[in-house]
Amino acid sequence: MTGRDWYSWHADYDHPGSGLARRLAWVQDRIRAALDEAPPGPVRAISICAGQGRDLIGALDGHPRRADVTARLVELDPRNAEAARGLAAAADLSGVDIVTGDAALTSQYTDLAPAGLVLACGLFGNMTDDHIERTIDYCTRLCATGGTVVWTRARWAPDLVPQICAWFEERDFERVWLSQPEPGYRQCCGAHRFTGTPAPLEENATMFAFTGHDVQQGPHR
């Protein structure tokens, strides 16, 4: 893990016009779209390194399919996990379970995978390229056929976003949406739909590890 304070990091979500506020709006829009397009019936959702859960909880609050969703949000920082529980309770989302623990462990998700919605937001900017590809490979186990992975990554030079899209698409994901570069914003959000057949998710495996991060240049590659 890096030395970043992941609780105070969330403060930028409350600043209109910030990169994180922009990213949050994109992610919530893609979650709502995925729910709108999901077949009738129950929807399982997984959020990896969920932070305070503002993306999924905010998208579910007031959504007509909120009662269909059973979700697990996994977050290591207990302060963020507690904040997520408060948001879920305030929105009366009884189907949302917040787990305080290591989100890299497959054992956190074995009873919900494969899921119709997988959130990998705030991950890819904090790990090496090899671990990004490894995590995408695990998405073929976490995501159900027809399910959607919503992901984020900032566009540092060299821009890894095209390669991230290629890694998804090499693994039977089709691109649903990708934010375009905008002046003044580094953030990027993408959504990919899984068209393949999910492989079994092995228990007690580690999907990734966080590494060093430079706010100007991004993660160590």
N, CA and C atoms as a LAMMPS dump frame, in Angstrom:
ITEM: TIMESTEP
0
ITEM: NUMBER OF ATOMS
663
ITEM: BOX BOUNDS ff ff ff
-5.0000000000000000e+02 5.0000000000000000e+02
-5.0000000000000000e+02 5.0000000000000000e+02
-5.0000000000000000e+02 5.0000000000000000e+02
ITEM: ATOMS id mol type element x y z
1 1 1 N 0.829 -1.198 0
2 1 2 C 0 0 0
3 1 3 C 0.869 1.255 0
4 2 1 N 0.333 2.34 -0.533
5 2 2 C 1.038 3.606 -0.494
6 2 3 C 0.781 4.287 0.844
7 3 1 N 1.496 5.41 1.074
8 3 2 C 1.31 6.148 2.302
9 3 3 C 0.193 7.168 2.221
10 4 1 N -0.574 7.192 1.165
11 4 2 C -1.647 8.165 0.989
12 4 3 C -2.751 7.945 2.028
13 5 1 N -3.323 9.044 2.504
14 5 2 C -4.467 8.972 3.41
15 5 3 C -5.732 8.856 2.556
16 6 1 N -6.277 7.654 2.473
17 6 2 C -7.393 7.408 1.568
18 6 3 C -8.708 7.977 2.092
19 7 1 N -8.754 8.366 3.346
20 7 2 C -9.959 9.005 3.864
21 7 3 C -10.013 10.466 3.412
22 8 1 N -8.937 11.212 3.645
23 8 2 C -8.923 12.621 3.248
24 8 3 C -8.932 12.776 1.726
25 9 1 N -8.444 11.779 1.004
26 9 2 C -8.442 11.799 -0.455
27 9 3 C -9.846 12.02 -1.003
28 10 1 N -10.865 11.536 -0.294
29 10 2 C -12.231 11.652 -0.771
30 10 3 C -12.761 13.094 -0.74
31 11 1 N -12.065 14.009 -0.093
32 11 2 C -12.577 15.373 0.054
33 11 3 C -12.816 16.04 -1.301
34 12 1 N -11.996 15.705 -2.304
35 12 2 C -12.158 16.34 -3.616
36 12 3 C -13.473 15.977 -4.288
37 13 1 N -14.111 14.903 -3.869
38 13 2 C -15.426 14.583 -4.415
39 13 3 C -16.435 15.689 -4.126
40 14 1 N -16.205 16.429 -3.052
41 14 2 C -17.146 17.467 -2.642
42 14 3 C -16.852 18.808 -3.282
43 15 1 N -15.86 18.885 -4.15
44 15 2 C -15.485 20.139 -4.812
45 15 3 C -15.961 20.105 -6.257
46 16 1 N -17.058 20.763 -6.585
47 16 2 C -17.541 20.781 -7.966
48 16 3 C -16.447 21.272 -8.914
49 17 1 N -16.301 20.589 -10.015
50 17 2 C -15.275 20.963 -10.973
51 17 3 C -13.97 20.241 -10.793
52 18 1 N -13.802 19.515 -9.669
53 18 2 C -12.565 18.76 -9.477
54 18 3 C -12.565 17.533 -10.372
55 19 1 N -11.367 16.984 -10.603
56 19 2 C -11.261 15.78 -11.41
57 19 3 C -12.033 14.622 -10.824
58 20 1 N -11.985 14.482 -9.499
59 20 2 C -12.702 13.378 -8.866
60 20 3 C -14.216 13.549 -8.959
61 21 1 N -14.695 14.78 -8.834
62 21 2 C -16.129 15.011 -8.977
63 21 3 C -16.589 14.677 -10.395
64 22 1 N -15.761 15.035 -11.364
65 22 2 C -16.077 14.705 -12.757
66 22 3 C -16.094 13.191 -12.952
67 23 1 N -15.079 12.526 -12.404
68 23 2 C -15.01 11.077 -12.529
69 23 3 C -16.202 10.406 -11.871
70 24 1 N -16.596 10.888 -10.702
71 24 2 C -17.729 10.306 -9.99
72 24 3 C -18.998 10.384 -10.837
73 25 1 N -19.219 11.512 -11.487
74 25 2 C -20.407 11.657 -12.328
75 25 3 C -20.379 10.659 -13.477
76 26 1 N -19.218 10.48 -14.108
77 26 2 C -19.098 9.501 -15.193
78 26 3 C -19.426 8.09 -14.696
79 27 1 N -18.803 7.726 -13.568
80 27 2 C -18.984 6.369 -13.05
81 27 3 C -20.437 6.119 -12.683
82 28 1 N -21.062 7.069 -12.011
83 28 2 C -22.473 6.894 -11.642
84 28 3 C -23.358 6.777 -12.882
85 29 1 N -23.054 7.546 -13.915
86 29 2 C -23.833 7.445 -15.154
87 29 3 C -23.71 6.056 -15.765
88 30 1 N -22.492 5.488 -15.736
89 30 2 C -22.294 4.162 -16.333
90 30 3 C -22.955 3.073 -15.489
91 31 1 N -22.973 3.244 -14.166
92 31 2 C -23.667 2.283 -13.3
93 31 3 C -25.153 2.315 -13.608
94 32 1 N -25.724 3.492 -13.692
95 32 2 C -27.158 3.603 -13.986
96 32 3 C -27.479 2.987 -15.34
97 33 1 N -26.614 3.234 -16.33
98 33 2 C -26.844 2.673 -17.657
99 33 3 C -26.791 1.154 -17.62
100 34 1 N -25.819 0.601 -16.877
101 34 2 C -25.708 -0.86 -16.771
102 34 3 C -26.941 -1.449 -16.101
103 35 1 N -27.455 -0.778 -15.078
104 35 2 C -28.669 -1.264 -14.408
105 35 3 C -29.88 -1.163 -15.326
106 36 1 N -29.963 -0.066 -16.074
107 36 2 C -31.082 0.103 -17.001
108 36 3 C -31.11 -1.006 -18.054
109 37 1 N -29.917 -1.465 -18.465
110 37 2 C -29.808 -2.443 -19.549
111 37 3 C -29.805 -3.884 -19.047
112 38 1 N -29.681 -4.083 -17.743
113 38 2 C -29.632 -5.443 -17.203
114 38 3 C -30.987 -6.132 -17.361
115 39 1 N -30.979 -7.45 -17.568
116 39 2 C -32.254 -8.175 -17.677
117 39 3 C -33.06 -8.051 -16.387
118 40 1 N -34.365 -8.214 -16.469
119 40 2 C -35.192 -8.159 -15.254
120 40 3 C -34.741 -9.212 -14.242
121 41 1 N -34.903 -8.876 -12.967
122 41 2 C -34.529 -9.809 -11.913
123 41 3 C -33.353 -9.319 -11.097
124 42 1 N -32.846 -10.182 -10.21
125 42 2 C -31.76 -9.786 -9.322
126 42 3 C -30.485 -9.416 -10.083
127 43 1 N -29.76 -8.456 -9.529
128 43 2 C -28.474 -8.027 -10.076
129 43 3 C -27.444 -8.068 -8.945
130 44 1 N -26.36 -8.781 -9.182
131 44 2 C -25.273 -8.803 -8.205
132 44 3 C -24.199 -7.804 -8.621
133 45 1 N -23.648 -7.095 -7.634
134 45 2 C -22.644 -6.07 -7.913
135 45 3 C -21.476 -6.22 -6.955
136 46 1 N -20.28 -5.946 -7.467
137 46 2 C -19.035 -6.023 -6.701
138 46 3 C -18.295 -4.704 -6.882
139 47 1 N -17.821 -4.126 -5.796
140 47 2 C -16.993 -2.923 -5.871
141 47 3 C -15.671 -3.2 -5.165
142 48 1 N -14.578 -3.143 -5.936
143 48 2 C -13.234 -3.463 -5.452
144 48 3 C -12.565 -2.177 -4.98
145 49 1 N -12.029 -2.186 -3.761
146 49 2 C -11.45 -0.952 -3.171
147 49 3 C -12.492 0.155 -3.255
148 50 1 N -13.599 -0.06 -2.571
149 50 2 C -14.794 0.764 -2.754
150 50 3 C -14.699 2.146 -2.147
151 51 1 N -13.701 2.396 -1.29
152 51 2 C -13.643 3.688 -0.633
153 51 3 C -14.902 3.924 0.181
154 52 1 N -15.484 5.101 0.032
155 52 2 C -16.709 5.429 0.759
156 52 3 C -17.973 5.035 -0.011
157 53 1 N -17.797 4.337 -1.124
158 53 2 C -18.936 3.807 -1.853
159 53 3 C -19.807 4.847 -2.531
160 54 1 N -19.263 6.037 -2.75
161 54 2 C -20.113 7.098 -3.29
162 54 3 C -20.608 6.791 -4.694
163 55 1 N -19.819 6.054 -5.459
164 55 2 C -20.213 5.774 -6.839
165 55 3 C -21.436 4.862 -6.886
166 56 1 N -21.336 3.668 -6.31
167 56 2 C -22.445 2.72 -6.373
168 56 3 C -23.627 3.168 -5.529
169 57 1 N -23.374 3.595 -4.302
170 57 2 C -24.471 4.016 -3.429
171 57 3 C -25.189 5.225 -4.015
172 58 1 N -24.422 6.174 -4.546
173 58 2 C -25.039 7.354 -5.154
174 58 3 C -25.873 7.011 -6.373
175 59 1 N -25.394 6.039 -7.168
176 59 2 C -26.143 5.637 -8.36
177 59 3 C -27.406 4.86 -7.993
178 60 1 N -27.346 4.063 -6.938
179 60 2 C -28.51 3.276 -6.523
180 60 3 C -29.584 4.122 -5.85
181 61 1 N -29.163 5.175 -5.173
182 61 2 C -30.113 6.012 -4.437
183 61 3 C -31.119 6.623 -5.42
184 62 1 N -32.355 6.198 -5.322
185 62 2 C -33.403 6.705 -6.199
186 62 3 C -33.555 5.962 -7.52
187 63 1 N -32.688 4.983 -7.784
188 63 2 C -32.798 4.258 -9.049
189 63 3 C -33.953 3.247 -8.967
190 64 1 N -34.737 3.084 -10.027
191 64 2 C -35.882 2.17 -9.957
192 64 3 C -35.503 0.704 -9.753
193 65 1 N -34.236 0.331 -9.971
194 65 2 C -33.846 -1.063 -9.799
195 65 3 C -33.041 -1.284 -8.518
196 66 1 N -33.084 -0.336 -7.64
197 66 2 C -32.291 -0.415 -6.412
198 66 3 C -32.589 -1.68 -5.615
199 67 1 N -33.849 -2.092 -5.58
200 67 2 C -34.223 -3.265 -4.788
201 67 3 C -33.756 -4.563 -5.422
202 68 1 N -33.395 -4.526 -6.698
203 68 2 C -32.908 -5.728 -7.381
204 68 3 C -31.45 -6.033 -7.058
205 69 1 N -30.74 -5.055 -6.505
206 69 2 C -29.281 -5.141 -6.403
207 69 3 C -28.84 -5.695 -5.051
208 70 1 N -28.022 -6.727 -5.124
209 70 2 C -27.28 -7.223 -3.97
210 70 3 C -25.813 -6.902 -4.242
211 71 1 N -25.216 -6.11 -3.379
212 71 2 C -23.876 -5.601 -3.656
213 71 3 C -22.932 -5.857 -2.497
214 72 1 N -21.67 -6.056 -2.846
215 72 2 C -20.611 -6.118 -1.837
216 72 3 C -19.549 -5.087 -2.179
217 73 1 N -19.299 -4.207 -1.218
218 73 2 C -18.258 -3.198 -1.339
219 73 3 C -17.145 -3.578 -0.376
220 74 1 N -15.936 -3.72 -0.864
221 74 2 C -14.81 -4.124 -0.025
222 74 3 C -13.815 -2.977 0.059
223 75 1 N -13.482 -2.578 1.268
224 75 2 C -12.618 -1.422 1.505
225 75 3 C -11.737 -1.678 2.728
226 76 1 N -10.443 -1.431 2.588
227 76 2 C -9.497 -1.719 3.658
228 76 3 C -9.525 -0.688 4.782
229 77 1 N -9.698 0.595 4.435
230 77 2 C -9.655 1.66 5.437
231 77 3 C -10.952 1.651 6.248
232 78 1 N -10.898 1.396 7.543
233 78 2 C -12.13 1.296 8.333
234 78 3 C -12.918 2.595 8.377
235 79 1 N -12.251 3.741 8.262
236 79 2 C -12.97 5.018 8.258
237 79 3 C -13.823 5.149 7.001
238 80 1 N -13.251 4.77 5.867
239 80 2 C -14.017 4.814 4.628
240 80 3 C -15.153 3.801 4.642
241 81 1 N -14.886 2.603 5.159
242 81 2 C -15.926 1.583 5.237
243 81 3 C -17.088 2.063 6.108
244 82 1 N -16.78 2.715 7.214
245 82 2 C -17.836 3.215 8.088
246 82 3 C -18.625 4.327 7.408
247 83 1 N -17.929 5.183 6.651
248 83 2 C -18.633 6.226 5.901
249 83 3 C -19.565 5.605 4.873
250 84 1 N -19.116 4.536 4.216
251 84 2 C -19.961 3.85 3.236
252 84 3 C -21.193 3.258 3.905
253 85 1 N -21.021 2.672 5.077
254 85 2 C -22.178 2.115 5.794
255 85 3 C -23.188 3.213 6.119
256 86 1 N -22.69 4.37 6.493
257 86 2 C -23.596 5.479 6.789
258 86 3 C -24.362 5.936 5.562
259 87 1 N -23.689 6.011 4.416
260 87 2 C -24.357 6.416 3.182
261 87 3 C -25.393 5.388 2.757
262 88 1 N -25.048 4.092 2.879
263 88 2 C -25.984 3.039 2.497
264 88 3 C -27.215 3.05 3.404
265 89 1 N -26.999 3.272 4.691
266 89 2 C -28.12 3.323 5.625
267 89 3 C -29.017 4.525 5.342
268 90 1 N -28.388 5.677 5.052
269 90 2 C -29.172 6.883 4.769
270 90 3 C -30.019 6.716 3.513
271 91 1 N -29.511 5.928 2.552
272 91 2 C -30.25 5.687 1.307
273 91 3 C -31.181 4.483 1.421
274 92 1 N -31.202 3.831 2.594
275 92 2 C -32.057 2.667 2.845
276 92 3 C -31.779 1.553 1.833
277 93 1 N -30.482 1.269 1.646
278 93 2 C -30.061 0.23 0.705
279 93 3 C -29.681 -1.015 1.498
280 94 1 N -30.671 -1.811 1.834
281 94 2 C -30.433 -2.985 2.671
282 94 3 C -29.658 -4.071 1.934
283 95 1 N -29.644 -4.023 0.605
284 95 2 C -28.925 -5.034 -0.155
285 95 3 C -27.456 -4.754 -0.343
286 96 1 N -26.976 -3.658 0.218
287 96 2 C -25.569 -3.274 0.065
288 96 3 C -24.8 -3.673 1.314
289 97 1 N -23.802 -4.522 1.134
290 97 2 C -22.972 -5.022 2.23
291 97 3 C -21.589 -4.414 2.097
292 98 1 N -21.105 -3.789 3.166
293 98 2 C -19.769 -3.192 3.158
294 98 3 C -18.856 -4.028 4.032
295 99 1 N -17.779 -4.509 3.447
296 99 2 C -16.815 -5.351 4.145
297 99 3 C -15.524 -4.557 4.354
298 100 1 N -15.048 -4.525 5.584
299 100 2 C -13.749 -3.917 5.869
300 100 3 C -12.688 -5.006 5.722
301 101 1 N -11.884 -4.909 4.684
302 101 2 C -10.901 -5.951 4.443
303 101 3 C -10.113 -5.687 3.176
304 102 1 N -9.255 -6.623 2.834
305 102 2 C -8.368 -6.511 1.678
306 102 3 C -9.145 -6.842 0.411
307 103 1 N -9.335 -5.838 -0.445
308 103 2 C -10.128 -6.025 -1.658
309 103 3 C -9.397 -6.821 -2.723
310 104 1 N -8.113 -7.081 -2.547
311 104 2 C -7.361 -7.843 -3.533
312 104 3 C -7.603 -9.343 -3.422
313 105 1 N -8.218 -9.8 -2.344
314 105 2 C -8.388 -11.23 -2.106
315 105 3 C -9.662 -11.751 -2.766
316 106 1 N -9.526 -12.791 -3.557
317 106 2 C -10.688 -13.357 -4.247
318 106 3 C -11.723 -13.898 -3.265
319 107 1 N -11.292 -14.269 -2.07
320 107 2 C -12.219 -14.826 -1.086
321 107 3 C -13.305 -13.834 -0.68
322 108 1 N -13.089 -12.561 -0.941
323 108 2 C -14.117 -11.556 -0.624
324 108 3 C -15.322 -11.653 -1.56
325 109 1 N -15.166 -12.323 -2.713
326 109 2 C -16.184 -12.235 -3.752
327 109 3 C -16.728 -13.585 -4.221
328 110 1 N -16.21 -14.684 -3.699
329 110 2 C -16.542 -15.984 -4.27
330 110 3 C -18.041 -16.286 -4.223
331 111 1 N -18.758 -15.763 -3.235
332 111 2 C -20.187 -16.062 -3.155
333 111 3 C -21.043 -15.141 -4.019
334 112 1 N -20.455 -14.083 -4.585
335 112 2 C -21.207 -13.178 -5.451
336 112 3 C -20.786 -13.277 -6.912
337 113 1 N -19.631 -13.795 -7.176
338 113 2 C -19.155 -13.913 -8.554
339 113 3 C -19.75 -15.157 -9.206
340 114 1 N -20.058 -15.045 -10.524
341 114 2 C -19.9 -13.861 -11.376
342 114 3 C -21.056 -12.879 -11.186
343 115 1 N -20.725 -11.605 -11.263
344 115 2 C -21.678 -10.538 -10.97
345 115 3 C -22.043 -9.79 -12.249
346 116 1 N -23.197 -9.167 -12.219
347 116 2 C -23.644 -8.395 -13.365
348 116 3 C -22.996 -7.035 -13.474
349 117 1 N -22.407 -6.563 -12.374
350 117 2 C -21.746 -5.264 -12.356
351 117 3 C -20.5 -5.37 -11.489
352 118 1 N -19.359 -4.979 -12.045
353 118 2 C -18.098 -4.983 -11.316
354 118 3 C -17.497 -3.585 -11.428
355 119 1 N -17.163 -2.992 -10.282
356 119 2 C -16.54 -1.673 -10.258
357 119 3 C -15.066 -1.82 -9.916
358 120 1 N -14.224 -1.337 -10.823
359 120 2 C -12.776 -1.301 -10.612
360 120 3 C -12.341 0.154 -10.736
361 121 1 N -12.81 0.966 -9.812
362 121 2 C -12.597 2.41 -9.864
363 121 3 C -11.577 2.824 -8.801
364 122 1 N -10.593 3.607 -9.227
365 122 2 C -9.54 4.019 -8.303
366 122 3 C -8.473 2.98 -8.111
367 123 1 N -8.464 1.943 -8.913
368 123 2 C -7.477 0.865 -8.803
369 123 3 C -6.271 1.083 -9.698
370 124 1 N -6.537 1.29 -10.987
371 124 2 C -5.492 1.169 -11.984
372 124 3 C -4.441 2.275 -11.92
373 125 1 N -4.707 3.321 -11.157
374 125 2 C -3.709 4.37 -10.963
375 125 3 C -2.762 4.103 -9.822
376 126 1 N -2.88 2.938 -9.19
377 126 2 C -2.089 2.654 -7.99
378 126 3 C -1.382 1.308 -8.057
379 127 1 N -1.145 0.814 -9.266
380 127 2 C -0.47 -0.474 -9.418
381 127 3 C 0.331 -0.479 -10.711
382 128 1 N 1.218 -1.438 -10.826
383 128 2 C 2.031 -1.555 -12.03
384 128 3 C 1.175 -2.026 -13.203
385 129 1 N 1.723 -1.852 -14.398
386 129 2 C 1.002 -2.289 -15.592
387 129 3 C 0.698 -3.781 -15.538
388 130 1 N 1.65 -4.576 -15.057
389 130 2 C 1.439 -6.026 -14.965
390 130 3 C 0.254 -6.359 -14.067
391 131 1 N 0.117 -5.623 -12.974
392 131 2 C -0.985 -5.898 -12.055
393 131 3 C -2.314 -5.393 -12.606
394 132 1 N -2.279 -4.35 -13.421
395 132 2 C -3.511 -3.926 -14.096
396 132 3 C -4 -5.036 -15.013
397 133 1 N -3.09 -5.568 -15.834
398 133 2 C -3.492 -6.648 -16.737
399 133 3 C -3.967 -7.87 -15.948
400 134 1 N -3.303 -8.159 -14.858
401 134 2 C -3.695 -9.294 -14.027
402 134 3 C -5.108 -9.089 -13.463
403 135 1 N -5.4 -7.873 -13.023
404 135 2 C -6.727 -7.581 -12.482
405 135 3 C -7.796 -7.707 -13.558
406 136 1 N -7.486 -7.226 -14.759
407 136 2 C -8.429 -7.354 -15.868
408 136 3 C -8.685 -8.828 -16.172
409 137 1 N -7.643 -9.646 -16.088
410 137 2 C -7.828 -11.071 -16.3
411 137 3 C -8.78 -11.663 -15.251
412 138 1 N -8.658 -11.209 -14.015
413 138 2 C -9.577 -11.675 -12.973
414 138 3 C -11 -11.192 -13.211
415 139 1 N -11.16 -10.111 -13.957
416 139 2 C -12.516 -9.65 -14.264
417 139 3 C -13.28 -10.67 -15.099
418 140 1 N -12.571 -11.55 -15.826
419 140 2 C -13.255 -12.606 -16.576
420 140 3 C -13.805 -13.676 -15.638
421 141 1 N -13.436 -13.63 -14.383
422 141 2 C -13.964 -14.535 -13.369
423 141 3 C -14.998 -13.836 -12.478
424 142 1 N -14.8 -12.539 -12.29
425 142 2 C -15.704 -11.766 -11.432
426 142 3 C -16.988 -11.381 -12.14
427 143 1 N -16.94 -11.238 -13.474
428 143 2 C -18.049 -10.668 -14.229
429 143 3 C -18.834 -11.757 -14.941
430 144 1 N -20.146 -11.672 -14.874
431 144 2 C -21.024 -12.615 -15.557
432 144 3 C -21.108 -12.296 -17.044
433 145 1 N -21.489 -13.267 -17.823
434 145 2 C -21.746 -13.03 -19.243
435 145 3 C -22.816 -11.945 -19.387
436 146 1 N -22.506 -10.919 -20.158
437 146 2 C -23.422 -9.801 -20.309
438 146 3 C -23.274 -8.743 -19.241
439 147 1 N -22.443 -9.02 -18.224
440 147 2 C -22.212 -8.047 -17.159
441 147 3 C -21.243 -6.952 -17.598
442 148 1 N -21.183 -5.895 -16.805
443 148 2 C -20.386 -4.722 -17.146
444 148 3 C -19.329 -4.458 -16.085
445 149 1 N -18.111 -4.168 -16.548
446 149 2 C -17.057 -3.66 -15.677
447 149 3 C -16.925 -2.163 -15.931
448 150 1 N -17.059 -1.377 -14.886
449 150 2 C -16.814 0.065 -14.955
450 150 3 C -15.475 0.32 -14.273
451 151 1 N -14.579 1.012 -14.974
452 151 2 C -13.219 1.2 -14.473
453 151 3 C -12.758 2.635 -14.699
454 152 1 N -11.708 3.024 -13.973
455 152 2 C -11.137 4.359 -14.135
456 152 3 C -9.625 4.266 -14.172
457 153 1 N -9.048 5.294 -14.774
458 153 2 C -7.591 5.43 -14.81
459 153 3 C -7.28 6.842 -15.307
460 154 1 N -6.377 7.537 -14.655
461 154 2 C -5.984 8.861 -15.12
462 154 3 C -5.037 8.73 -16.314
463 155 1 N -5.031 9.762 -17.143
464 155 2 C -4.235 9.74 -18.369
465 155 3 C -2.883 10.434 -18.144
466 156 1 N -1.967 9.75 -17.461
467 156 2 C -0.597 10.233 -17.384
468 156 3 C 0.153 9.811 -18.648
469 157 1 N 1.2 10.568 -18.975
470 157 2 C 2.055 10.172 -20.097
471 157 3 C 3.09 9.147 -19.614
472 158 1 N 3.263 8.052 -20.346
473 158 2 C 2.502 7.64 -21.52
474 158 3 C 1.114 7.142 -21.125
475 159 1 N 0.133 7.502 -21.933
476 159 2 C -1.269 7.196 -21.632
477 159 3 C -1.514 5.692 -21.773
478 160 1 N -1.905 5.056 -20.665
479 160 2 C -2.135 3.612 -20.668
480 160 3 C -3.576 3.243 -21.041
481 161 1 N -4.447 4.235 -21.163
482 161 2 C -5.86 3.934 -21.412
483 161 3 C -6.071 3.08 -22.661
484 162 1 N -5.435 3.382 -23.808
485 162 2 C -5.635 2.506 -24.974
486 162 3 C -5.222 1.056 -24.706
487 163 1 N -4.144 0.858 -23.938
488 163 2 C -3.708 -0.502 -23.634
489 163 3 C -4.683 -1.198 -22.692
490 164 1 N -5.23 -0.455 -21.729
491 164 2 C -6.234 -1.039 -20.834
492 164 3 C -7.434 -1.518 -21.644
493 165 1 N -7.882 -0.704 -22.585
494 165 2 C -8.992 -1.118 -23.453
495 165 3 C -8.616 -2.377 -24.222
496 166 1 N -7.394 -2.425 -24.733
497 166 2 C -6.96 -3.606 -25.49
498 166 3 C -6.937 -4.84 -24.604
499 167 1 N -6.475 -4.702 -23.373
500 167 2 C -6.449 -5.863 -22.465
501 167 3 C -7.857 -6.385 -22.203
502 168 1 N -8.798 -5.483 -22.01
503 168 2 C -10.183 -5.925 -21.835
504 168 3 C -10.68 -6.628 -23.102
505 169 1 N -10.444 -6.005 -24.239
506 169 2 C -11.032 -6.505 -25.483
507 169 3 C -10.379 -7.803 -25.951
508 170 1 N -9.136 -8.049 -25.543
509 170 2 C -8.504 -9.337 -25.815
510 170 3 C -9.133 -10.469 -25.01
511 171 1 N -9.901 -10.119 -24.004
512 171 2 C -10.488 -11.107 -23.092
513 171 3 C -12.009 -11.157 -23.21
514 172 1 N -12.507 -10.921 -24.381
515 172 2 C -13.948 -11.05 -24.677
516 172 3 C -14.801 -9.989 -24.01
517 173 1 N -14.229 -8.821 -23.77
518 173 2 C -15.024 -7.676 -23.356
519 173 3 C -15.22 -6.755 -24.558
520 174 1 N -16.409 -6.219 -24.695
521 174 2 C -16.645 -5.23 -25.74
522 174 3 C -16.786 -3.85 -25.104
523 175 1 N -16.229 -2.874 -25.786
524 175 2 C -16.262 -1.516 -25.255
525 175 3 C -17.675 -0.95 -25.367
526 176 1 N -18.195 -0.483 -24.24
527 176 2 C -19.513 0.131 -24.207
528 176 3 C -19.397 1.645 -24.255
529 177 1 N -18.43 2.177 -23.517
530 177 2 C -18.287 3.632 -23.41
531 177 3 C -16.892 3.953 -22.895
532 178 1 N -16.341 5.061 -23.378
533 178 2 C -15.045 5.546 -22.905
534 178 3 C -15.077 7.06 -22.909
535 179 1 N -14.745 7.671 -21.776
536 179 2 C -14.701 9.13 -21.727
537 179 3 C -13.569 9.642 -22.61
538 180 1 N -13.783 10.781 -23.2
539 180 2 C -12.773 11.376 -24.068
540 180 3 C -11.944 12.402 -23.297
541 181 1 N -10.67 12.577 -23.691
542 181 2 C -9.832 13.565 -22.997
543 181 3 C -10.449 14.961 -23.06
544 182 1 N -10.37 15.655 -21.951
545 182 2 C -10.868 17.021 -21.875
546 182 3 C -9.785 17.912 -21.285
547 183 1 N -9.618 19.123 -21.788
548 183 2 C -8.616 20.034 -21.234
549 183 3 C -8.833 20.244 -19.739
550 184 1 N -7.777 20.108 -18.986
551 184 2 C -7.84 20.342 -17.549
552 184 3 C -8.201 19.125 -16.73
553 185 1 N -8.539 17.993 -17.389
554 185 2 C -8.906 16.779 -16.664
555 185 3 C -8.006 15.623 -17.106
556 186 1 N -7.426 14.935 -16.127
557 186 2 C -6.658 13.732 -16.432
558 186 3 C -7.506 12.467 -16.324
559 187 1 N -8.606 12.57 -15.615
560 187 2 C -9.377 11.373 -15.299
561 187 3 C -9.995 10.757 -16.551
562 188 1 N -10.143 9.437 -16.519
563 188 2 C -10.806 8.704 -17.585
564 188 3 C -11.661 7.619 -16.953
565 189 1 N -12.803 7.354 -17.571
566 189 2 C -13.694 6.289 -17.132
567 189 3 C -14.079 5.457 -18.344
568 190 1 N -14.112 4.144 -18.156
569 190 2 C -14.519 3.252 -19.222
570 190 3 C -15.515 2.228 -18.723
571 191 1 N -16.265 1.657 -19.654
572 191 2 C -17.193 0.568 -19.34
573 191 3 C -17.055 -0.49 -20.423
574 192 1 N -16.843 -1.735 -19.996
575 192 2 C -16.72 -2.864 -20.913
576 192 3 C -17.7 -3.965 -20.506
577 193 1 N -18.364 -4.537 -21.509
578 193 2 C -19.331 -5.61 -21.276
579 193 3 C -18.704 -6.963 -21.631
580 194 1 N -18.873 -7.938 -20.744
581 194 2 C -18.259 -9.251 -20.938
582 194 3 C -19.143 -10.114 -21.828
583 195 1 N -18.585 -10.572 -22.932
584 195 2 C -19.333 -11.417 -23.862
585 195 3 C -18.919 -12.882 -23.774
586 196 1 N -17.916 -13.17 -22.948
587 196 2 C -17.424 -14.537 -22.828
588 196 3 C -18.147 -15.309 -21.734
589 197 1 N -17.576 -16.455 -21.404
590 197 2 C -18.085 -17.3 -20.328
591 197 3 C -17.145 -17.189 -19.134
592 198 1 N -17.651 -16.803 -17.97
593 198 2 C -16.749 -16.605 -16.826
594 198 3 C -16.095 -17.903 -16.377
595 199 1 N -14.804 -17.826 -16.094
596 199 2 C -14.079 -18.951 -15.518
597 199 3 C -14.332 -18.974 -14.014
598 200 1 N -14.166 -20.127 -13.376
599 200 2 C -14.346 -20.182 -11.921
600 200 3 C -13.36 -19.247 -11.205
601 201 1 N -13.834 -18.629 -10.149
602 201 2 C -12.991 -17.758 -9.332
603 201 3 C -12.378 -18.58 -8.207
604 202 1 N -11.066 -18.789 -8.294
605 202 2 C -10.416 -19.599 -7.268
606 202 3 C -10.419 -18.859 -5.933
607 203 1 N -10.438 -19.613 -4.857
608 203 2 C -10.427 -19.024 -3.52
609 203 3 C -8.996 -18.733 -3.081
610 204 1 N -8.88 -17.744 -2.188
611 204 2 C -7.612 -17.436 -1.504
612 204 3 C -6.492 -17.036 -2.462
613 205 1 N -6.86 -16.414 -3.585
614 205 2 C -5.861 -15.856 -4.492
615 205 3 C -5.791 -14.349 -4.28
616 206 1 N -4.653 -13.762 -4.639
617 206 2 C -4.461 -12.309 -4.549
618 206 3 C -4.433 -11.744 -5.961
619 207 1 N -5.349 -10.847 -6.259
620 207 2 C -5.49 -10.342 -7.615
621 207 3 C -4.476 -9.268 -7.962
622 208 1 N -4.075 -8.451 -6.99
623 208 2 C -3.194 -7.316 -7.276
624 208 3 C -2.573 -6.823 -5.987
625 209 1 N -1.614 -5.9 -6.147
626 209 2 C -1.044 -5.181 -5.008
627 209 3 C -0.868 -3.724 -5.406
628 210 1 N -1.131 -2.833 -4.492
629 210 2 C -0.865 -1.419 -4.736
630 210 3 C 0.637 -1.178 -4.637
631 211 1 N 1.096 -0.132 -5.338
632 211 2 C 2.516 0.196 -5.348
633 211 3 C 2.665 1.695 -5.171
634 212 1 N 3.875 2.201 -5.342
635 212 2 C 4.119 3.632 -5.157
636 212 3 C 3.375 4.467 -6.185
637 213 1 N 3.07 5.718 -5.835
638 213 2 C 2.255 6.583 -6.688
639 213 3 C 2.802 8.002 -6.58
640 214 1 N 3 8.627 -7.741
641 214 2 C 3.408 10.015 -7.799
642 214 3 C 2.248 10.83 -8.369
643 215 1 N 1.83 11.884 -7.689
644 215 2 C 0.637 12.594 -8.101
645 215 3 C 0.804 13.261 -9.467
646 216 1 N 2.045 13.512 -9.89
647 216 2 C 2.274 14.123 -11.189
648 216 3 C 2.483 13.097 -12.297
649 217 1 N 3.095 11.964 -11.975
650 217 2 C 3.474 10.996 -12.993
651 217 3 C 2.721 9.669 -12.896
652 218 1 N 1.915 9.506 -11.856
653 218 2 C 1.158 8.273 -11.738
654 218 3 C 1.92 7.178 -11.042
655 219 1 N 1.464 5.927 -11.19
656 219 2 C 2.068 4.806 -10.468
657 219 3 C 3.374 4.381 -11.101
658 220 1 N 4.175 3.659 -10.31
659 220 2 C 5.358 3.028 -10.879
660 220 3 C 4.912 1.989 -11.896
661 221 1 N 5.563 1.969 -13.026
662 221 2 C 5.133 1.096 -14.113
663 221 3 C 5.861 -0.232 -14.066
